[in-house]
């Protein structure tokens, strides 16, 4: 038996409208097309489905049985197909994400690549910005959400912590501290430090870790990007404290700092603002990516 969904939809429309023209208008088809579908269905089933008069089209007994049997099934099928279509639309479009540089380099590339493989019609537009710029972009609605270092308590954001990223010492392999497996924070006393500047969300956390241990920081250079800081360390200007998610080039080495101090990596959106289904999909993917890092 070869019966199409179009034939069944045409039959149900005629049965409910009891008129070929009204059924054709309802289906956005021509009247001859609807008549053809009904004729094909009757031929396939081998029964007459409608009694036709000059004034009306009335289902036969077989037609009434078929109408009752398939009406609910077709309605449910339409709902299933609409849901599948909406799921497809949910994965099509562009999501704007603002991210601080250390996370843009250490977390976002793999996330963007994974989403591109799983959802080819989804585009993630990354905005690589400083911490303060990320916060401003989220508040200003320039992006769907942000990936940043947990800011001080702020009533303007809803946030979700996705991982804790420990700080590590970065130095040249020939530096004295490179001989240690783990470096106590107190060993940084008197060391020339190359640190991220205050546009970074990490700097206040590094300052607090030093100050809470009574270490007088000897900051010789401040930079906006870890790559610049690493180049200065390579040149012998000092050592650096960096998030573990922002690894240095192979010419440098990292050592864990003890006791461990970490930064909270969070997803941020404007308070009481719902994300679009597409942005929620990316948010959930980043949450899962953060869980794999821990």
Protein Blocks (a to p, Z undefined) as FASTA:
>chain_A
ZZdfklmmmmmmmmmnopaklmmmmnopafklmmmmmmmmmmmnopafbdcdfkbccddf
klmmmmmmmmmmmmmmmmmmmmmmmmmmmmgccddddddfklmmmmmmmmmmmmmmmmmm
bccddddddfklmmmmmmnopafbdcdddddddfkbccddfbdcdddddddfkbmklmpm
bdcfklmgopacddddfkbfklmmmmmmmmmnopacddfbdcfbfklmmmmmmnonaccd
ddfklccdfkbccddddddddddddddddehiacdfklmmmmmmmmmmmmmmZZ
